[in-house]
């Protein structure tokens, strides 16, 4: 944003809305175990010449409220000076907070860091999709992550799941891929090998949505090990009709597999994995449909998976015999 430092109190909490600052919100969040994070848009003036003022504001939030995670949005790096100053901002915040502050870098527009550059400062906010705009389709979000995971760590990306009950009337009634046609568990499962982003207001969810908390609790028992592995795409490129998914390789002997059966008529399919042909592998079902089984890896690393329903998934841990 331009000219924000014409107002020296620009980043101070509104005294009418927050008469006691942010302390009550931070305190209330800690009670159920929620960490408050903030959105921040650095100033743009003259290739970010006021980067030090932005830095002081961020450090101030950390020191005063203990806030340590910031979504950095609205960045544009039109020239080398802007790039240098932006990096100075990120580096100084890290130095002054003993690297306790991390950044969630928005890469949705403009010239910014992200995939291969300025990616050492935190995670990546990948995309803006909304049911309001009818541009949220689960298979496109899955495809974006699937394609990127062949080149970059999937666990570095925030991947969204939305409130599928909102704006159902905005999608065509015969739209096969409209969010309403997928379970809430399925939408969340797409995010599990990345960093799940609940891209909605929790107060807008219907009661039935909260049954997904069972899947989330199960996922949280495994997510550290999943993210500690090397994650790669498996199966076919998602298009709403494929067998697809991800593999997290913990070692040559074990890891995790997340398999999706999109809207297709085949209840069994050979899915190309990163397992060597000829191996015997045990798959233990952790979440989703399907069942535990022991299978043989055939040519091209394919394993036959079975999911009885369309638009379903299964999360397995696996071990090589």
C-alpha positions, 0 to 999 in steps of 0.5 A: 500500500502507498503512503501508509506512513503518512499516518504514524499510527497506521498499524496500531489497533483501532482504539474504538474497536480494540480499546484494550489492544489485541491482548484480550484476543490473543489471551482468548485464543490461547485458551482453546489452543489457538495462536493468533496470526496477523495479515500485514501489507508492507508499504510500497513507496519508492521501492519499499524505502520505508522497510525499516518502519514496516520492520518496527511494526512487525517486531512491535506486534511480536514483542507486545503481543507475542504474535509470531506469524504474519501473512505478508500480502500485497507485495510487488517487487518491480525492481532490484531496490524493492527486492533488496529492501524487502529481503532486508525487512524479512531478515531484520525481523528474523534477527530481532526476534531470534527467528521466532517470527515466520512469514506466510508469503502470499504468491497470488499476484504481482512480482513476488518470491515464492516457489524458488525464491524468498522461500526460506522465510516460512510457508506459501499461501498459494491461491484465492478461490471462493464459492462467491466467485464460483472458482472453487472446485476441489479437483483444481485445488488438488491438481495445483498441489499435485502438479507443484509437488513434483518440483517443490515440497508440498508441505510448504504450501497452504492449501485451502478447503472451503465451506461447501454449504455456502453459495450452492445456488451460484453453481449450476444445478447440474454441475458435477464438480460443484463443491456440494457433491463432495463430502467435507472430509474429502475437501479436507483430505485434499489439503493433508499432505500440504498445510490445511487452510480452513478458508472460511468463517467457522461461525458459518458452518452447519452442525454437520460440518463438525463431524470432520473433526474426527478426521482432523484429529486422526490426521494430527496424529500423523501429520508430522511424520507425513510432512517429514517425508519426501512428498511426490504425486502419484497416479494421474493428473487430477481432472475430476475423473481420475485415480490420483494422490500423493506419496510421502516417502519416509524411508526405503521401507515405509511412508504414507500414501493418500489415494483419491478416486475421483468421479469415475466408474472404476472401483479398482485401479492400478495407481503408479507410485514411487515404489520399486516393482516386485516389492510386497507392501503392507498398507494400513488404512488410517482414514477414509474408505477402503480397507487395509491390505497387502499388495504386490508392486507391479510394472511402473510401480503400480499398486492396485487400490480399491475404493468403493465409492466415487469421490472418496479417498483413503490415507494409508501408512505403508511398510515394505516387506 
